[in-house]
Structure formats: structure tokens, C-alpha cells
Amino acid sequence: MQHAADPLQLAGFTIAVISHRRRHRLADLLESHGARIVSVQGVRAVPQPDRDAVARATSDGLTGPVHDVLATSAAGTRAWLQAAPGPQRLLETLRAARLLAADARTADTLRGYGLRDLLSTAAGSADELFRYLLTHAPTGRRIMAQLDAPTQAEACQALRDQGADVIEVPTYRTEPPNDVVGLRRVVELITRRQLDAVAWLDPLSTGHVLRFAADHGRLPALTEQLDAHIVTVSRGPLAAGVLRAHDITPAVPPLPFDEETAMMLARSVLDRAVHATIGTSTLEVRGHAALLDGRLYPIQQGPVDILRALARAPGAVLSSADLRQQVPGLAHVDDHAIEMAVSRLRRAMPGVELVHTVIRRGYRLAIY
């Protein structure tokens, strides 16, 4: 995806972003390119670590040499050093390792413990630290990573896949989200095929949404839509594994970061848009909009589904029965309801004679 925001690149597509946050940075990135976003918090990440889990992870890390230490947040680093068994031994290990701090505050926290030789990135983010390691031959290196978000586990797994030995030190715990309305909404949007794509950003949020769907009897309908009709992208291999366990096959970007995930989502939804050439005009039908000669027309679900069916067979006449067969949302409506949907389609594209009625036969795209 281009770095400069293109407001038309993803306009007309609706994408759900499922993560541990109420709104993830990926949602902002996609929205800046025109997408309509549904943000869903699958689990809450609470900055209150399980001290026993931190102690166990630290002890595991200290059983051998450590080449790299990633500190992803100032508060998490302090929690780690306070909960670690034998803090002096840990500090000795940190002095011998290459230290990578996510930002200035995290670096200052490490300096407060007498650690001076630190590396950081210009972007000042944990993702950039992981990106640095992934692109600089991590094979054979032993890495301790202080984590303060479930999404960072994806980057740790990517490092393992490249031959690194990674010890995760989670300085957070997860809980179910306070608000289940978002969970219910995204499950309904998926089962009704009212999304163009879903991005699953970590295994914990992914698993919780699928369990919620199962508990409410919606999992079979959800997996059917994700497997066949809705673009499904996993940020990394762990969330992908959760989805594959339910016979859902997601696309996975080459690196588990926002930019790569956004690029894969953009390519995938654009590839599924329906294109037609009508005389000298070009038509592209997207999830809830049409792009005609570069002009965007927002269109409601039923009417845009009719336009999509007509665009797949430009010039052909589709009867009401044909449309009922091809458009799931029209399967149980009468001819009058289809006529009204065509009327709404025409009103959504004022001044454009795009759909013609063929008396007693049906509808077709206009041929100029």
C-alpha cells in the first residue's frame, strides 16, 4: 500500500479489524485509504502481569546465553525487572546482551538500572525492533522479548520460523472485553456476508471471537462465509493456526506488521471487485459502492449486489429468478422487492442510465 493516503484506493470496502484494542493502528491505516472500518476488541490486554509467569519466563531465559533483549515498553520493562527472580543475575545477562528499546522512555528506564549500551529505531516502536531483527539474520540467536501486547507474539513466532530461539516475557494479561456488542456485531456481519474482509491480528482475540460464535450457534455460518466469500487475513502464523483449526484458510503477509497486513488486505479486496466495460465507460463494483469512470457512488447492500450480478454478465438479461438465485439477500423476496432494489440502485447513481429494464424479461447493464 502506498504511504500517501489515497482516499479512493479502498473506498467502497468494509473491513473488520479484530485485535486486543478497541481500535488498532491498522484500522487507522486502512481508513486513511478510504475503507469503512469495523473495529472489534476480541480480548483486553491489561498491563498487570502475572508475576509467576514473568518469573518462569525469566528463569527459562537465564538457563543459557542471551544475544538480544527486546524491551517494548517502559512500564512493561519495570514490571519485568521488579518481578524477575534474582534481579542481579538478570541485569548481568542484560549487560552482556544487545539491548533494543522501543522508544526513548523505555531506553531511559533501562538506563535507570545502569544499562548504557542501547539500540533503538527512528520510528520509536516495538514493531520496528521486531522488523529489524527479522531482516537481520536472526538464525541461531537467542532472544528474550518483553511483550506488552498479544500481537507481538506473532513477531516472536516469525523469528522462531527464521531459526531464532525466542523467550517471551509477557508483562500483560488478557481478559474478555467489557463490551460484547462488538463481538455480536462482527459475528452477524460475517454470517450475513456484509463485510468484504476481516483482519485477525492475534491468536487470543481470534480464539475468543470464534468461541463467542460457537457459544451462540453461529460458528458454522461464520466459517462458511470466511472460507468462501469474505477475504480473511491473519497478521501472523499464530492467528492463522487458530483459524485453520476451524477449516478457515487465511492469507498471511510475509511479515507480521501493519503495513504488510494492510497491503495484503488491499490487494485481496481489490482483486475481488467486479469489473465491466460498457462502451467507453469502465465500471468497478465494490463491497458497498460502484466506481464508474473514476467517480465513486455509495450504494446500499441489496442494490449493489444486483449491480454486481449484472456486471458479471454485461449485456446479458437477468430475470428476477436469476437474481434471486445469484444474490443471497434476495433469495426469499418477490419480484416487487427486486424492482424496488433496482429503483434504489438507480437513485444511488443519479444521471447515470446504467441499468435497463427489459419488459417481461428482467434487467441488464446498459450498452452505450
C-alpha positions as MATLAB code, in Angstrom:
seq = 'MQHAADPLQLAGFTIAVISHRRRHRLADLLESHGARIVSVQGVRAVPQPDRDAVARATSDGLTGPVHDVLATSAAGTRAWLQAAPGPQRLLETLRAARLLAADARTADTLRGYGLRDLLSTAAGSADELFRYLLTHAPTGRRIMAQLDAPTQAEACQALRDQGADVIEVPTYRTEPPNDVVGLRRVVELITRRQLDAVAWLDPLSTGHVLRFAADHGRLPALTEQLDAHIVTVSRGPLAAGVLRAHDITPAVPPLPFDEETAMMLARSVLDRAVHATIGTSTLEVRGHAALLDGRLYPIQQGPVDILRALARAPGAVLSSADLRQQVPGLAHVDDHAIEMAVSRLRRAMPGVELVHTVIRRGYRLAIY';
ca = [
       0.000    0.000    0.000;
       1.286    3.444   -0.834;
       2.419    5.517    2.140;
       0.471    8.597    0.994;
      -3.218    8.195    1.722;
      -5.328    7.578   -1.371;
      -8.955    8.179   -0.342;
     -10.313    6.158   -3.291;
      -7.997    3.146   -3.111;
     -10.191    1.227   -0.640;
     -13.369    3.326   -0.735;
     -16.436    1.128   -1.023;
     -14.977   -1.736    1.026;
     -15.888   -2.649    4.612;
     -13.131   -4.294    6.654;
     -13.303   -5.621   10.214;
     -10.147   -5.361   12.329;
     -10.096   -7.766   15.292;
      -7.422   -7.208   17.934;
      -6.801   -6.634   21.651;
      -7.575   -2.919   21.275;
     -10.827   -1.044   20.828;
      -9.229    0.484   17.745;
      -5.956   -0.747   16.335;
      -3.472    1.303   14.316;
      -4.232   -0.922   11.320;
      -7.802    0.442   11.331;
      -6.477    3.993   11.023;
      -4.160    2.968    8.195;
      -6.943    1.295    6.212;
      -9.372    4.148    6.882;
      -6.854    6.684    5.564;
      -7.103    4.837    2.240;
     -10.888    5.064    2.163;
     -12.060    1.800    3.738;
     -15.042    1.649    6.066;
     -13.810    0.072    9.306;
     -15.468   -2.118   11.921;
     -13.149   -2.225   14.955;
     -13.600   -5.160   17.323;
     -11.838   -5.795   20.618;
     -11.562   -9.563   20.918;
      -9.781   -9.505   24.282;
      -8.475   -6.779   26.581;
      -4.756   -6.552   27.284;
      -4.330   -5.410   30.887;
      -0.905   -4.052   31.975;
      -0.909   -6.142   35.147;
       1.440   -9.069   34.545;
       1.183  -12.465   36.129;
       4.283  -12.338   38.315;
       4.625  -16.116   38.324;
       4.531  -16.214   34.513;
       7.156  -13.462   34.320;
       9.344  -15.313   36.822;
       9.073  -18.600   34.893;
       9.890  -16.966   31.557;
      12.853  -15.121   33.054;
      14.220  -18.287   34.645;
      13.917  -20.076   31.297;
      15.797  -17.263   29.609;
      18.625  -17.338   32.124;
      19.386  -21.008   31.501;
      21.652  -20.030   28.628;
      23.346  -17.125   26.874;
      21.112  -14.332   25.568;
      22.149  -12.497   22.412;
      19.345   -9.931   22.142;
      16.864   -8.400   24.585;
      13.807   -6.504   23.307;
      12.170   -4.036   25.674;
       8.845   -2.972   24.147;
       7.580   -0.516   26.795;
       8.810    1.417   29.799;
       6.087    0.175   32.166;
       6.489   -3.407   30.998;
      10.252   -3.270   31.432;
       9.865   -2.008   35.008;
       7.309   -4.722   35.774;
       9.672   -7.345   34.381;
      12.669   -6.232   36.427;
      10.554   -5.982   39.576;
       9.037   -9.445   39.177;
      12.155  -11.271   37.991;
      13.729  -13.785   40.377;
      17.336  -12.909   41.101;
      17.262   -9.432   39.520;
      21.032   -9.068   39.766;
      21.569  -12.116   37.578;
      19.071  -10.738   35.068;
      20.892   -7.394   34.983;
      24.186   -9.178   34.330;
      22.536  -11.007   31.418;
      21.165   -7.734   30.054;
      24.617   -6.094   30.218;
      26.077   -8.914   28.138;
      23.318   -8.837   25.526;
      22.431   -6.440   22.744;
      19.640   -4.265   24.139;
      16.898   -2.928   21.861;
      14.497   -0.368   23.316;
      11.211    0.531   21.631;
      11.331    4.252   22.437;
      13.074    6.926   24.480;
      11.078    6.261   27.659;
      11.910    2.566   27.534;
      15.579    3.369   26.956;
      15.555    5.755   29.941;
      14.045    3.009   32.103;
      16.905    0.674   31.195;
      19.460    3.408   31.828;
      17.938    3.817   35.283;
      19.172    0.301   36.024;
      22.697    1.202   34.936;
      22.415   -0.157   31.392;
      24.035    2.100   28.820;
      24.636    0.292   25.511;
      21.212    0.547   23.862;
      19.836    0.393   20.334;
      16.541    1.883   19.169;
      14.825    2.705   15.882;
      13.953    6.045   14.332;
      10.260    5.080   14.316;
      10.266    4.529   18.071;
       8.007    1.461   18.022;
       8.169   -2.149   19.118;
       7.208   -3.315   15.624;
      10.301   -1.681   14.186;
      12.503   -3.553   16.677;
      10.989   -6.849   15.564;
      11.279   -5.804   11.919;
      14.964   -5.033   12.467;
      15.635   -8.489   13.911;
      13.594  -10.290   11.259;
      15.519   -8.621    8.460;
      18.973   -9.082   10.025;
      19.539  -12.858   10.038;
      18.128  -13.980   13.396;
      19.045  -17.638   12.785;
      20.794  -19.149   15.787;
      20.294  -16.127   18.048;
      18.726  -16.464   21.492;
      16.336  -13.612   22.153;
      14.408  -12.505   25.243;
      11.413  -10.325   24.393;
       9.394   -8.347   26.913;
       5.890   -8.213   25.448;
       3.026   -5.891   26.324;
       0.508   -6.909   23.629;
      -0.750  -10.207   22.141;
       0.087   -9.057   18.594;
       3.802   -9.134   19.489;
       3.604  -12.909   19.909;
       3.146  -13.086   16.119;
       6.501  -11.395   15.574;
       8.133  -13.769   18.082;
       6.793  -16.751   16.149;
       8.066  -15.255   12.896;
      11.520  -15.019   14.497;
      11.301  -18.678   15.504;
      10.313  -19.576   11.963;
      13.592  -17.964   10.854;
      15.638  -20.057   13.286;
      15.818  -17.899   16.418;
      15.234  -19.181   19.952;
      12.776  -16.711   21.481;
      11.820  -16.481   25.157;
       8.651  -14.435   25.587;
       8.232  -12.445   28.811;
       4.600  -11.258   28.827;
       4.106   -8.221   31.059;
       0.347   -8.163   30.486;
      -2.620  -10.448   30.971;
      -5.770  -10.728   28.910;
      -9.434  -10.641   29.878;
     -12.668  -10.814   27.879;
     -13.772   -7.427   26.520;
     -16.138   -5.405   28.665;
     -18.491   -4.880   25.737;
     -19.840   -7.933   23.911;
     -21.837   -5.797   21.477;
     -18.830   -5.583   19.175;
     -18.398   -9.358   19.212;
     -22.065   -9.919   18.428;
     -21.989   -7.315   15.680;
     -18.957   -8.692   13.862;
     -20.306  -12.254   14.008;
     -23.587  -11.086   12.475;
     -21.824   -9.034    9.796;
     -19.739  -12.042    8.818;
     -22.612  -14.515    8.734;
     -24.728  -12.101    6.686;
     -21.814  -11.510    4.289;
     -21.837   -7.774    4.964;
     -18.055   -7.469    5.195;
     -15.513   -7.558    2.421;
     -12.606   -8.616    4.622;
     -11.630   -9.484    8.178;
      -8.162   -8.917    9.650;
      -7.287  -11.141   12.619;
      -4.321   -9.635   14.460;
      -3.501  -12.032   17.300;
      -4.346  -15.593   18.360;
      -6.077  -14.676   21.638;
      -8.574  -12.249   20.077;
      -9.118  -14.658   17.196;
      -9.853  -17.567   19.511;
     -12.218  -15.532   21.671;
     -14.316  -14.350   18.700;
     -14.596  -17.897   17.360;
     -15.601  -19.220   20.797;
     -18.221  -16.472   21.071;
     -19.621  -17.513   17.690;
     -19.658  -21.171   18.772;
     -21.397  -20.368   22.067;
     -24.173  -18.606   20.146;
     -24.588  -21.293   17.497;
     -23.101  -19.139   14.719;
     -19.734  -20.801   14.122;
     -20.740  -22.982   11.115;
     -22.299  -19.992    9.330;
     -19.267  -17.848   10.178;
     -16.715  -20.349    8.910;
     -18.721  -20.891    5.711;
     -18.592  -17.191    4.835;
     -14.932  -16.720    5.788;
     -13.834  -19.753    3.847;
     -15.641  -18.903    0.620;
     -16.817  -15.315    0.384;
     -15.028  -12.885    2.728;
     -11.323  -12.069    2.449;
      -9.637  -13.447    5.564;
      -6.183  -12.177    6.508;
      -4.161  -13.159    9.570;
      -1.406  -10.826   10.733;
       0.842  -13.770   11.521;
       1.207  -17.551   11.851;
      -0.360  -17.927   15.315;
      -3.745  -16.395   14.498;
      -3.590  -18.294   11.208;
      -3.212  -21.545   13.148;
      -6.324  -20.783   15.205;
      -8.307  -20.133   12.021;
      -7.001  -23.253   10.253;
      -8.135  -25.357   13.223;
     -11.673  -24.332   12.178;
     -11.062  -25.113    8.477;
     -10.617  -21.430    7.601;
      -7.637  -20.724    5.347;
      -6.380  -17.151    5.821;
      -3.858  -15.243    3.778;
      -0.740  -14.371    5.799;
       1.570  -11.459    4.889;
       5.310  -12.073    4.589;
       5.977  -10.099    7.796;
       3.594   -9.699   10.775;
       3.236   -5.920   10.744;
       0.535   -3.357    9.990;
       1.901   -2.204    6.638;
       2.227   -5.711    5.220;
      -1.194   -6.700    6.568;
      -2.782   -3.591    5.038;
      -1.119   -4.294    1.697;
      -2.422   -7.857    1.628;
      -5.931   -6.738    2.564;
      -5.902   -4.057   -0.145;
      -4.710   -6.437   -2.862;
      -7.182   -9.117   -1.840;
     -10.328   -6.966   -1.760;
      -9.407   -5.142   -4.961;
      -8.849   -8.490   -6.696;
     -12.414   -9.487   -5.763;
     -14.028   -6.343   -7.181;
     -16.133   -6.994  -10.300;
     -15.092   -5.100  -13.442;
     -17.065   -4.407  -16.603;
     -16.518   -2.300  -19.703;
     -19.654   -0.624  -21.014;
     -18.942    1.143  -24.281;
     -16.260    3.682  -23.405;
     -17.013    3.552  -19.667;
     -15.340    1.404  -17.027;
     -17.263    0.062  -14.061;
     -15.884   -1.457  -10.863;
     -18.332   -2.871   -8.319;
     -17.004   -2.931   -4.763;
     -18.496   -4.096   -1.485;
     -20.881   -1.165   -0.963;
     -20.085    1.180   -3.842;
     -19.551    1.435   -7.583;
     -16.672    3.209   -9.270;
     -17.789    4.465  -12.704;
     -15.107    6.220  -14.745;
     -13.302    7.114  -11.527;
     -16.352    8.513   -9.734;
     -17.469    6.739   -6.568;
     -21.166    6.061   -5.884;
     -22.002    4.647   -2.420;
     -24.778    2.049   -2.746;
     -26.778    0.027   -0.207;
     -26.251   -3.715    0.176;
     -29.203   -5.102   -1.831;
     -28.882   -2.748   -4.811;
     -25.097   -3.144   -5.029;
     -25.498   -6.935   -5.003;
     -27.827   -6.624   -8.007;
     -25.330   -4.403   -9.801;
     -22.567   -6.921   -9.076;
     -24.615   -9.750  -10.573;
     -25.342   -7.684  -13.708;
     -21.693   -6.629  -14.038;
     -20.589  -10.269  -14.005;
     -22.645  -10.776  -17.171;
     -22.538   -7.432  -19.021;
     -25.170   -7.301  -21.741;
     -26.988  -10.398  -20.518;
     -30.570  -10.120  -19.283;
     -31.071  -11.438  -15.746;
     -34.606  -12.244  -14.656;
     -35.894  -11.810  -11.120;
     -35.477  -15.561  -10.693;
     -31.837  -15.292  -11.839;
     -31.198  -12.529   -9.323;
     -32.824  -14.497   -6.511;
     -30.516  -17.385   -7.327;
     -27.339  -15.294   -7.550;
     -27.871  -12.811   -4.705;
     -28.216  -14.472   -1.269;
     -30.030  -11.497    0.239;
     -32.759  -11.711   -2.399;
     -33.375  -15.456   -2.171;
     -36.770  -15.122   -0.465;
     -38.150  -11.846   -1.833;
     -40.775  -11.311   -4.516;
     -40.429   -9.586   -7.884;
     -41.717   -6.297   -6.485;
     -38.925   -6.204   -3.870;
     -36.351   -6.737   -6.624;
     -37.929   -3.953   -8.654;
     -37.664   -1.640   -5.630;
     -33.995   -2.601   -5.149;
     -33.280   -1.744   -8.802;
     -35.065    1.581   -8.247;
     -32.784    2.307   -5.245;
     -29.787    1.404   -7.380;
     -30.792    3.956   -9.999;
     -31.344    6.626   -7.359;
     -27.893    5.921   -5.931;
     -26.363    6.787   -9.316;
     -28.271    9.920  -10.413;
     -27.852   10.952  -14.025;
     -26.441    7.553  -14.978;
     -28.551    5.231  -17.155;
     -26.648    2.136  -16.127;
     -29.399   -0.474  -15.666;
     -32.095   -1.069  -18.269;
     -35.362   -2.912  -17.685;
     -36.214   -5.409  -20.412;
     -40.001   -5.733  -20.306;
     -41.198   -9.128  -19.068;
     -37.648  -10.491  -19.112;
     -35.566   -8.757  -16.440;
     -32.620   -6.370  -16.237;
     -29.275   -5.780  -17.902;
     -26.456   -3.286  -17.895;
     -26.931   -0.548  -20.434;
     -24.848   -0.851  -23.592;
     -23.705    2.559  -24.783;
];
